[in-house]
Amino acid sequence: MNKRTKDLAVRFVKDLILSVAASVFAFLLLRWVTVPVSGFSHKLAVWTGVAATASAIGLFTSNFYKRERKVTSINSVLHLLGAILIKEVLLVTAIFVGLVQVNFPADFSILLLSDFVFTLLMCQFVHISRGSQMKNVRQISAAKTVLVVGTDDAAIEMARSLDASETFSVVGLISEDKRMDGRILADYPVYYSASPDNMEELRWKLGGIDCIFFTRSGSEDAVGKKAESAGGRKSSFSKSDLFVKRSFDLTVSFILLVVFSPLIALCSLLIKLDDGGPVFYRQERMGKGGRPFFLVKFRSMRTDAESMGVPALCSGEDDPRLTRIGRFLRAHHLDELPQLWNVFVGDMSFVGYRPERAYFVNQIMQRDNRFQYLFQLAPGVTSYSTLYNGYTDTIEKMITRLDHDIYYLRSRSLWFDAKILALTFLSIVSGKKF
């Protein structure tokens, strides 16, 4: 089995699992909103089997799982709708022939409508996540970052060929046609660039570009060679995305400050009673545009934690400098609660990269100057790197974390932010240590 066939098989299985899961959720919803269903377990098993068959037929006949050459986001939704409609028609047929027994018309309507909505939301959410996160984080540090000029078959084949090697990682295609900006071709995002200024901006959007490849049909002069720059550049979020992100941060941080005010007061009292020291710990960090701001946390360490005057790296909840209450706060991430104020005033966002002190930023920059690209973002209470890299107690771990942060920079979207927030919540609830 070649790589292309294997990738399609994996996509098909993933889409099939999502579609069947949506059907199971729909049946569980039916039980929740209606009277108890007799023989529920048996009916659920039959429904799951029918849904799996209908989903497989719908995905295969609509070619949704293939989503290759010249597929825009609109066409992708249309393909998905086609797959779901085929699935729903088959489910209706199974109900009418008696394979699945539900009350008509009330239960029938609830089941089919919820199945349609759940399947659409689950499959499309994951599809969008795939498009924005198509590159593995390891490729960022292991391979040279590449853009390929062109959107024709030759450019796509070159991109695939480069990706097949271990030397290069293709992060997108370049088009001189502004109408192509934002489209997805063969799983590669298309970026508009028709001048050196466009190329400079694109370099900052993607957190650095190592190489630009041209096909014989490519136009090197039009795209321009200039790629080096200094200073901040605007985010790849659209203005409306930035407005939504800031509105979300402002609204939710205010609500959480009010909701958690009793807990904040309790933590403050416990810290004060523990050793009589200050409740809050303010530390200067580097924020958006490289501007310093004071990050606020509950104090979890002794007051003499950095008595030598040299910043020390933290080792999580095992750090011997932690107080008794601080160890508990750190273990349950309660020490982060005051950062809601940083989000409210705009110094931070809920999702971004973890801000560092200038002392460590300078050390990181000596090893890897890609950190400068992060300054176009607001630092976050949580981040993609936090989920998978956890606390960083060495410069080497900070460099590894930078790979994750650059990955977020290249892949960021409102959908990706929502996924990070959801995973962070699940990690905290499940007691995951990070």
C-alpha positions as CSV (number, residue, x, y, z in Angstrom):
1,M,0.0,0.0,0.0
2,N,1.5,3.3,-1.1
3,K,1.5,6.5,1.1
4,R,-1.3,8.1,-0.9
5,T,-3.6,5.1,-0.5
6,K,-2.7,4.7,3.2
7,D,-3.5,8.4,3.9
8,L,-6.9,8.1,2.2
9,A,-7.7,4.9,4.1
10,V,-6.8,6.7,7.4
11,R,-9.0,9.7,6.5
12,F,-11.9,7.4,5.6
13,V,-11.7,5.5,8.9
14,K,-11.5,8.8,10.9
15,D,-14.4,10.3,9.1
16,L,-16.4,7.1,9.5
17,I,-15.7,7.0,13.3
18,L,-16.8,10.6,13.7
19,S,-20.0,10.0,11.7
20,V,-20.9,6.9,13.7
21,A,-20.1,8.7,17.0
22,A,-22.5,11.5,15.9
23,S,-25.2,8.9,15.4
24,V,-24.6,7.4,18.8
25,F,-24.9,10.8,20.4
26,A,-28.1,11.4,18.5
27,F,-29.6,8.2,19.8
28,L,-28.5,9.0,23.4
29,L,-30.1,12.5,23.0
30,L,-33.3,10.8,21.9
31,R,-33.4,8.7,25.1
32,W,-32.7,11.8,27.2
33,V,-35.5,14.0,25.8
34,T,-38.2,11.4,25.5
35,V,-39.7,8.7,27.6
36,P,-37.5,5.6,28.5
37,V,-37.0,3.4,25.4
38,S,-37.7,-0.3,26.0
39,G,-34.9,-2.6,24.8
40,F,-32.6,0.4,24.6
41,S,-29.3,-1.4,24.5
42,H,-30.4,-3.7,21.7
43,K,-31.8,-0.8,19.7
44,L,-28.7,1.3,20.2
45,A,-26.5,-1.6,18.9
46,V,-28.7,-2.0,15.8
47,W,-28.8,1.7,15.2
48,T,-25.0,1.9,15.5
49,G,-24.5,-0.9,12.9
50,V,-27.0,0.7,10.5
51,A,-25.3,4.1,11.0
52,A,-21.9,2.7,10.3
53,T,-23.1,1.1,7.0
54,A,-24.9,4.3,6.0
55,S,-21.9,6.4,6.9
56,A,-19.5,4.3,4.9
57,I,-21.7,4.4,1.8
58,G,-22.2,8.1,2.1
59,L,-18.5,8.9,2.6
60,F,-17.5,6.6,-0.2
61,T,-20.0,7.8,-2.8
62,S,-19.5,11.5,-2.0
63,N,-15.7,11.3,-2.1
64,F,-15.6,13.5,1.0
65,Y,-12.8,11.6,2.5
66,K,-10.5,12.2,-0.5
67,R,-10.6,16.0,-0.5
68,E,-7.6,16.3,-2.7
69,R,-6.8,18.4,-5.7
70,K,-8.4,21.9,-5.9
71,V,-10.8,21.6,-3.0
72,T,-12.0,24.9,-1.5
73,S,-13.6,25.1,1.9
74,I,-17.0,25.7,0.3
75,N,-16.6,22.6,-1.9
76,S,-15.6,20.6,1.1
77,V,-18.7,21.6,3.0
78,L,-20.8,20.6,-0.1
79,H,-19.1,17.2,-0.3
80,L,-19.7,16.7,3.4
81,L,-23.4,17.7,3.0
82,G,-23.7,15.2,0.2
83,A,-22.2,12.4,2.3
84,I,-24.6,13.3,5.2
85,L,-27.7,13.4,3.0
86,I,-26.9,10.0,1.6
87,K,-26.4,8.7,5.1
88,E,-29.7,10.2,6.3
89,V,-31.6,8.8,3.3
90,L,-30.3,5.3,4.1
91,L,-31.2,5.8,7.8
92,V,-34.7,6.8,6.9
93,T,-35.0,3.7,4.7
94,A,-33.8,1.5,7.5
95,I,-36.4,3.0,9.8
96,F,-39.2,2.5,7.4
97,V,-38.3,-1.1,6.6
98,G,-38.2,-1.8,10.3
99,L,-34.5,-2.4,10.9
100,V,-34.6,0.5,13.5
101,Q,-37.8,1.0,15.5
102,V,-38.6,4.5,16.7
103,N,-41.9,6.3,17.4
104,F,-43.2,8.3,14.4
105,P,-43.2,11.3,13.9
106,A,-41.8,12.8,17.1
107,D,-38.8,10.5,17.9
108,F,-38.2,10.1,14.1
109,S,-37.7,13.8,13.7
110,I,-35.5,14.3,16.7
111,L,-33.3,11.4,15.8
112,L,-32.7,12.4,12.2
113,L,-32.3,16.1,12.9
114,S,-29.8,15.6,15.7
115,D,-27.9,13.0,13.7
116,F,-27.6,15.4,10.8
117,V,-26.4,18.3,13.0
118,F,-24.0,16.2,15.1
119,T,-22.4,14.6,12.0
120,L,-22.0,18.0,10.3
121,L,-20.5,19.7,13.3
122,M,-18.1,16.8,14.3
123,C,-16.8,16.1,10.8
124,Q,-16.5,19.7,9.7
125,F,-14.7,20.7,12.9
126,V,-12.1,18.0,12.5
127,H,-11.8,18.7,8.8
128,I,-11.0,22.4,9.5
129,S,-8.6,21.4,12.2
130,R,-6.8,19.1,9.6
131,G,-6.5,21.9,7.1
132,S,-5.0,24.3,9.6
133,Q,-2.8,21.6,11.4
134,M,-1.7,19.5,8.5
135,K,2.0,19.5,9.5
136,N,3.4,17.6,12.4
137,V,5.2,19.7,15.0
138,R,8.3,17.6,14.7
139,Q,8.7,18.7,11.1
140,I,9.2,22.3,12.2
141,S,12.6,21.6,13.8
142,A,13.6,18.5,11.7
143,A,13.1,20.0,8.2
144,K,13.5,23.2,6.3
145,T,10.3,25.2,6.0
146,V,9.2,25.6,2.3
147,L,6.8,27.5,0.2
148,V,6.1,26.5,-3.4
149,V,5.2,29.1,-5.9
150,G,2.2,28.2,-8.0
151,T,-1.1,26.5,-7.7
152,D,-1.1,24.3,-10.8
153,D,-0.5,20.5,-11.0
154,A,3.3,21.0,-11.3
155,A,3.4,23.0,-8.1
156,I,1.3,20.5,-6.2
157,E,3.5,17.6,-7.4
158,M,6.6,19.5,-6.4
159,A,5.1,20.1,-2.9
160,R,4.3,16.5,-2.5
161,S,7.7,15.4,-3.7
162,L,9.4,17.8,-1.2
163,D,7.1,16.7,1.6
164,A,8.0,13.1,0.9
165,S,11.6,13.8,1.8
166,E,12.9,14.3,5.4
167,T,14.7,17.5,4.4
168,F,11.8,19.8,3.6
169,S,8.4,20.6,5.1
170,V,6.0,22.4,2.8
171,V,3.7,24.8,4.6
172,G,1.8,26.1,1.7
173,L,1.6,27.4,-1.9
174,I,2.0,30.9,-3.2
175,S,-0.4,32.5,-5.7
176,E,-0.3,35.9,-7.4
177,D,-4.1,35.7,-7.7
178,K,-5.7,37.3,-4.6
179,R,-8.8,35.3,-5.2
180,M,-6.9,32.1,-4.3
181,D,-5.8,33.4,-0.9
182,G,-7.1,31.1,1.8
183,R,-8.0,28.2,-0.4
184,I,-6.9,24.6,0.2
185,L,-5.3,22.7,-2.7
186,A,-4.3,19.1,-2.1
187,D,-4.2,19.8,1.6
188,Y,-1.9,22.8,1.2
189,P,-3.1,26.3,2.1
190,V,-2.7,28.9,-0.6
191,Y,-1.2,32.3,0.3
192,Y,-1.4,35.4,-1.8
193,S,1.9,37.1,-2.6
194,A,2.7,39.4,-5.5
195,S,5.4,41.6,-4.2
196,P,8.4,41.6,-1.9
197,D,6.2,43.3,0.8
198,N,3.7,40.5,0.6
199,M,6.5,38.0,1.0
200,E,7.9,39.8,4.0
201,E,4.5,39.8,5.7
202,L,3.9,36.2,4.8
203,R,7.2,35.3,6.4
204,W,6.1,36.8,9.7
205,K,2.7,35.1,9.5
206,L,4.3,31.7,9.2
207,G,7.1,32.2,11.8
208,G,9.9,32.1,9.3
209,I,10.5,30.6,5.9
210,D,13.7,28.8,5.0
211,C,13.2,28.1,1.3
212,I,11.0,29.2,-1.7
213,F,10.8,26.7,-4.6
214,F,9.7,27.6,-8.1
215,T,8.4,25.4,-10.8
216,R,9.3,26.2,-14.4
217,S,6.0,28.0,-14.7
218,G,6.6,30.0,-11.5
219,S,7.3,33.8,-11.6
220,E,10.2,34.6,-9.3
221,D,10.3,38.3,-10.1
222,A,6.6,38.7,-9.3
223,V,6.9,37.0,-5.9
224,G,10.1,38.7,-4.9
225,K,13.1,37.5,-3.1
226,K,13.1,39.7,-0.1
227,A,12.3,37.7,3.1
228,E,14.4,39.2,5.9
229,S,12.7,41.8,8.1
230,A,12.7,43.1,11.7
231,G,10.0,44.3,14.0
232,G,6.4,43.0,14.4
233,R,4.0,42.1,11.7
234,K,0.3,41.7,11.8
235,S,-1.3,38.3,12.6
236,S,-2.8,36.0,10.1
237,F,-6.1,36.4,11.9
238,S,-8.5,38.5,9.9
239,K,-9.8,41.7,11.6
240,S,-13.1,40.0,12.3
241,D,-11.2,37.1,13.9
242,L,-9.2,39.4,16.1
243,F,-12.4,41.2,17.2
244,V,-14.1,37.9,18.0
245,K,-11.0,36.7,19.9
246,R,-10.6,39.9,21.9
247,S,-14.4,40.1,22.6
248,F,-14.3,36.5,23.9
249,D,-11.3,37.2,26.1
250,L,-12.9,40.3,27.5
251,T,-16.3,38.8,28.2
252,V,-15.2,35.4,29.5
253,S,-12.5,36.8,31.7
254,F,-14.9,39.2,33.3
255,I,-17.5,36.5,33.9
256,L,-14.8,34.1,35.3
257,L,-13.5,36.8,37.6
258,V,-17.0,37.3,39.1
259,V,-17.7,33.5,39.2
260,F,-14.4,32.6,40.8
261,S,-14.2,35.6,43.2
262,P,-15.1,33.5,46.2
263,L,-12.4,31.0,45.3
264,I,-9.9,33.8,44.6
265,A,-10.7,35.2,48.1
266,L,-10.3,31.8,49.7
267,C,-6.9,31.2,48.0
268,S,-5.7,34.6,49.0
269,L,-6.7,33.9,52.7
270,L,-4.9,30.5,52.7
271,I,-1.7,32.0,51.2
272,K,-1.7,34.8,53.8
273,L,-2.3,32.4,56.7
274,D,0.4,30.0,55.5
275,D,3.5,32.2,55.9
276,G,2.2,35.8,56.2
277,G,3.8,36.8,52.9
278,P,2.2,38.7,49.9
279,V,-0.7,37.0,48.2
280,F,0.1,37.9,44.6
281,Y,3.3,37.5,42.7
282,R,4.0,40.0,39.9
283,Q,6.7,39.2,37.4
284,E,7.8,41.1,34.3
285,R,7.3,39.1,31.2
286,M,7.7,39.9,27.5
287,G,4.4,40.4,25.7
288,K,3.0,41.3,22.3
289,G,5.4,43.4,20.3
290,G,8.2,42.6,22.7
291,R,6.7,45.0,25.2
292,P,7.1,44.1,28.9
293,F,4.0,43.6,31.2
294,F,3.5,42.3,34.7
295,L,2.1,38.8,34.9
296,V,0.0,38.3,38.0
297,K,-0.2,34.9,39.8
298,F,-0.9,33.6,43.3
299,R,2.4,33.4,45.1
300,S,3.3,29.7,45.3
301,M,6.9,29.9,46.3
302,R,8.8,31.2,49.3
303,T,9.5,34.9,49.3
304,D,13.3,34.2,49.0
305,A,12.9,31.9,46.0
306,E,15.2,34.0,43.9
307,S,17.3,35.6,46.7
308,M,20.5,35.2,44.6
309,G,19.1,37.8,42.1
310,V,19.4,35.4,39.1
311,P,16.1,34.2,37.5
312,A,15.7,30.5,38.1
313,L,13.8,28.0,36.0
314,C,10.7,26.4,37.5
315,S,10.3,22.6,37.8
316,G,6.6,22.4,38.3
317,E,5.0,21.1,41.5
318,D,8.2,19.3,42.6
319,D,10.1,22.5,43.0
320,P,11.5,22.6,46.6
321,R,10.9,26.4,46.8
322,L,7.1,25.8,46.8
323,T,5.2,26.6,49.9
324,R,2.6,24.1,51.3
325,I,-0.3,26.0,49.9
326,G,1.7,26.8,46.8
327,R,2.2,23.2,46.0
328,F,-1.5,22.6,46.2
329,L,-2.3,25.6,44.0
330,R,0.3,24.6,41.5
331,A,-0.9,21.0,41.3
332,H,-4.5,22.1,40.6
333,H,-3.5,25.1,38.4
334,L,-5.2,27.5,40.8
335,D,-2.1,29.7,40.9
336,E,-3.0,30.8,37.4
337,L,-6.4,32.3,38.4
338,P,-5.2,35.9,38.7
339,Q,-4.1,35.8,35.1
340,L,-7.7,36.4,34.3
341,W,-7.0,40.0,35.2
342,N,-4.1,40.0,32.6
343,V,-6.6,38.7,30.0
344,F,-9.2,41.3,31.0
345,V,-6.9,44.3,30.6
346,G,-5.5,42.9,27.3
347,D,-1.9,42.0,28.3
348,M,-2.7,38.4,27.6
349,S,-5.2,36.2,25.8
350,F,-6.7,32.9,26.8
351,V,-4.8,31.1,24.1
352,G,-1.4,32.1,22.8
353,Y,2.2,31.3,23.8
354,R,3.5,31.2,27.3
355,P,5.3,34.5,28.0
356,E,8.9,34.4,29.3
357,R,11.1,36.8,31.1
358,A,13.6,38.9,29.1
359,Y,16.5,37.0,30.8
360,F,15.3,33.7,29.2
361,V,14.1,35.3,26.0
362,N,17.7,36.5,25.4
363,Q,19.1,33.0,26.0
364,I,16.5,31.5,23.6
365,M,17.2,34.0,20.9
366,Q,20.9,33.2,21.0
367,R,20.0,29.6,20.2
368,D,17.0,30.1,18.0
369,N,15.9,33.6,16.8
370,R,12.4,32.3,15.7
371,F,11.2,33.5,19.1
372,Q,10.9,37.0,17.6
373,Y,8.0,35.8,15.5
374,L,5.9,35.1,18.6
375,F,5.9,38.8,19.5
376,Q,3.2,39.4,16.9
377,L,0.9,37.4,19.2
378,A,-0.5,38.2,22.7
379,P,0.8,35.6,25.2
380,G,-1.7,33.1,26.5
381,V,-2.9,31.7,29.8
382,T,-2.8,28.3,28.0
383,S,-1.1,27.3,24.8
384,Y,-0.6,24.4,22.4
385,S,2.9,24.0,23.8
386,T,1.6,23.7,27.4
387,L,-0.6,20.8,26.5
388,Y,2.2,18.8,25.1
389,N,5.4,20.2,26.6
390,G,4.2,21.1,30.1
391,Y,6.5,23.0,32.5
392,T,9.9,23.9,31.1
393,D,12.8,23.7,33.5
394,T,15.7,23.9,31.0
395,I,16.6,26.0,28.0
396,E,16.5,22.9,25.9
397,K,12.9,22.3,26.8
398,M,12.2,26.0,26.0
399,I,13.6,25.4,22.5
400,T,11.3,22.3,22.2
401,R,8.4,24.4,23.4
402,L,9.3,27.0,20.7
403,D,8.7,24.4,18.0
404,H,5.1,24.0,19.4
405,D,4.6,27.7,19.6
406,I,5.7,28.2,16.0
407,Y,3.3,25.4,15.0
408,Y,0.5,27.3,16.7
409,L,1.6,30.5,15.0
410,R,1.3,28.9,11.6
411,S,-1.9,27.1,12.3
412,R,-3.8,29.5,14.5
413,S,-7.5,30.1,13.9
414,L,-10.6,30.4,16.0
415,W,-11.2,26.7,15.6
416,F,-7.7,25.9,16.8
417,D,-8.1,28.2,19.8
418,A,-11.4,26.4,20.7
419,K,-9.7,23.0,20.5
420,I,-6.8,24.1,22.7
421,L,-9.3,25.5,25.3
422,A,-11.3,22.3,25.2
423,L,-8.2,20.1,25.6
424,T,-6.9,22.4,28.4
425,F,-10.2,22.0,30.3
426,L,-10.3,18.3,29.8
427,S,-6.7,18.0,31.0
428,I,-7.4,20.0,34.2
429,V,-10.6,18.0,34.9
430,S,-8.8,14.7,34.4
431,G,-5.9,15.8,36.6
432,K,-3.3,15.7,33.9
433,K,0.0,17.1,35.1
434,F,1.5,19.9,32.9
